[in-house]
């Protein structure tokens, strides 16, 4: 019973935190704030870098596993 209650509390907490992270800001941004950075153009490069990182990471893991 304690495990189920812990899982319920953890799930509710994560849902509440994720809901709050997407909430709109209370104050509108001031006029002197710099414009936000456009990250949409860099997402493809980030995905490519992530795929390359995962490839080399698993390749290294396979080498160390085969040597043991």
N, C-alpha and C positions, 0 to 999 in steps of 0.2 A: 504494500500500500504506500509506503514511504517513497519507493522508487517512482510509482505512478504520479504521486503528488509532486515530486521533484521535477519530473518531466513536464507536467502541466505548468508549473511555475516557470520553468525555463522557456517553454514555448510561448507562454503569454508575455514574458519579459522581452524575448526577441521580437515578437510581433509588435509590441508597443514601441520598442526602440526604433525598429525600422519604419514604423508609421511616423514617429516624430522626426526622423531624419529627412523625410520628404515634405515636411510641413513648410508652408510659405513663411518668409520672414515677416516680422511684424511691421518693421519700418521699411518704407520704400528707399531704395538707394539714393544717396544725395547726388547732386549734379557734378560735384567735383571728384567723384569716385572714378577710377580708371575703368575702361571697358573690360569686360570679362575676356579671358583668353579663349580663342577658338580651339578646342581640343578635338573636334570632330574630324579634322583633316589628319590628325596624327594617330587615330585609332587603328588604322590598317598597319602602320609601322609598328605600333605596340603589339598587335597580334602576331605579326611576323617575328618580332624579337622574342615573344613568348614561346612560339612554336620552336624556334631555333634553340632556345634555352632548354626546353623540355627534351628535345632530341639529344642534345649533348649530355644532359643530366642522366637520362635513362641509358645512354650508351656507356657512360662511366660506371653506372650501377651494374650493367651487364658484365663489364670487364672485371670489376672487383668480385662479383659473384662467381664468375668462371674460374678465377685464380684461386679461390678458396677451396 
